[in-house]
C-alpha cells in the first residue's frame, strides 16, 4: 500500500525537524523518520514555505502548530 502523510508547510523562522516532530508525533526524536520520508530535504536548510511530509503511521495530530509567542527574529538583543 502507498504510505499516507500529514503535510506541514513551514510558516515560522526557527522551525526544525525536531520541533515539527514534537508537535505532530509527540517526540522530537522522530525527526529522523520525518527526514527519511523527505529524502530531498536538508534538515539544516529548512526555509519558509517548505512542505514536509509526516508519515501518518507516527502522526498523533494533523493540525498545524500555533505561531510561537516569540519568533527568533523578534528576540531583543541580549535575550536568551
RAKAUR-V175365 format. One record per backbone hydrogen bond with DSSP energy under -0.5 kcal/mol. NH is the residue of the N-H (numbers start at 0). CO is the residue of the C=O. E is the energy in kcal/mol with one decimal. If there is no record, write none. Layout:
# RAKAUR-V175365
NH:CO:E / NH:CO:E
This chain:
# RAKAUR-V175365
5:53:-3.0 / 7:5:-0.6 / 7:51:-3.1 / 9:7:-0.5 / 9:49:-2.9 / 14:11:-1.4 / 19:15:-2.5 / 20:16:-2.8 / 21:17:-2.4 / 22:18:-2.0 / 23:19:-2.5 / 24:20:-2.9 / 25:20:-0.7 / 25:21:-1.3 / 26:20:-0.8 / 29:26:-1.8 / 30:27:-1.7 / 31:28:-0.9 / 33:29:-1.9 / 34:30:-2.7 / 35:31:-2.4 / 36:32:-1.4 / 37:33:-0.6 / 37:34:-1.2 / 40:37:-2.3 / 42:40:-0.7 / 44:41:-2.4 / 46:44:-0.5 / 48:9:-3.1 / 49:46:-2.1 / 51:7:-3.3 / 53:5:-3.2 / 53:51:-0.5 / 54:52:-0.6 / 55:3:-2.5 / 57:54:-1.8 / 58:54:-1.1 / 59:23:-3.5 / 60:23:-1.2 / 73:70:-2.2 / 74:70:-0.6 / 74:71:-0.7 / 78:75:-2.2
